[in-house]
């Protein structure tokens, strides 16, 4: 994963541990004060929220402990690989797109970050500027031409 992706996961973990966890504990305490727990919807909702939060904390701790952080600024070359920012043009519509190839946990298509295991990233890996790439997408095959490859 990239250093940015690692930092985002660390920030989420810190927030869940230092802000969300105490707020949930407070909600459980308040719900307990209402009396009979067997029919207390607020108590059950707070306990469910606590379970979800603790599960995500465990998941984040596991991901961060096993993460291999790659410094993209030290990468280079003229072929597409992990961490590359690739400018593409759709050969059918002439629409230009820019994607950065990142780890699975930090992928977010809306912000231009695609997972290394996505069909488009797998098709791009190893290609160079000017190459034409055929991507088997769920909506049908798409053709792209690589305009530029950057490591930022």
N, C-alpha and C positions, 0 to 999 in steps of 0.2 A: 504494500500500500504506500501511497505517497505520504510525505511529512504532513501536508495539509489534512489529509484524511485521518491520519493518526491523531492530530491535534483536535479535530472535530469530535472524534470518538472519546478522547480524554475529557473534553469540555462537557459532553453529554453525561459521562459517568460522574463527573464532579457535581453537576447540577442535580442528578438523580440522588446522589448520596447526601449532599449537604442542604438541598432545598426541598425536593420532593419527599424524601423519606421522613423528615421531621413533620412536614405538613400532613402526611398520611397518618402518622402516629397520633398527631393531635386530633384528627378527624375520628380515629378509632376511639380515642379517649372520650371525646364528646358524645359519640354514639352510645358508648357503654353507659354513660351517665343517664341515658334515657330509659334504662330499665331492661325489661325482658329481651334478651338477645335473640331468641328464637323467632320473633316476629319483627325484628328491628331491621328494616330495609337499609337504613343509613349505615348501620354496622356492617351488614353483609356487603354493601357496595364499597365501603372503605377497605374491608379485608380483601376483596377482589382486586381493588386498585393496588393494595400493598403487594399482593401476589404477583401482579403484572410488573410492578416496578422492580421488585426483587429479582424476578426472572430476567428482566432486561439488564439489570446491574450485573448479574452473573454472566450473561451473554457478552456484555461489553468487556468485563474483566478477562474473560477467556480470549476474545478477539485480540485485545491489546497485549496479552501475555504471549500470544503466538504470532503477533504481527512482525513482518519483515518490512522495515521502513526503507524505501529507496529514495535517495536524494536525486531528483530529476535534473537539478542544475549541473550535476556531474555526468549526465548522460549526453550523448551526441551521436552523430552519424547521419547518414542520408537514407536510412531505411526506417520504416515504422516499427516501433517496439513499445513496451510498457512505458508510460509516462509521456509519450509523444503527443503533441497537439497537432492535429492533422486538419488541414483545410481541404474540403472536397467540393466538387461541383457535380450535381445530379445531371447526368448526360441527357436525360429525357426532358427535364424542366428547366435546366440551367440555373437551378436554385443552389446557392452556395451555403455550405454548412461547415462549422468548425467543431471538432470533438477532441477531447483529451481522453486518452486511454488510461483508466485507473483500476484499482482493485474493486472486487465485488461489493464490499461494504460501503464504499464511498461513491458509487455510481449514482448519477442523477442527470437524466437526459435533458431535463428542462434547463439545467445550468451548463449543458454541453459536456458532461462527463459520462463516458460510456464504460461499461464493465469490460475487462479484458476477456471475459468469457462470452460476450455478446456476439451474435453472428457478424455484425459489421466489423467489430474489432478483430475477430479471428480472420476475416477476409483481408484486412489491412496489414496485419503483421507480416513483416518481411518485404513489403512493397516499397517502391521509391517514388519520388516526384515524377509526375507525368504518366505513371502507370494507370491503367484502367482496371477497375475492380468490379466484379460481379458479386452481389450480395443476395443470398437467398433469404429474403425477409418473409414474415408471416403474410404480408399483403401481396406477395409476388416478388419476382426477381427485380433488383434495382442495379443500375450501373452508375458508378461514380468514377471521376478522374481525380487523382491526387494533385492538388495545386501546390501545397507547401507542407513541409514537416518541420516543426519547431520543438525544442526542448526548453521550456521556460519554467 
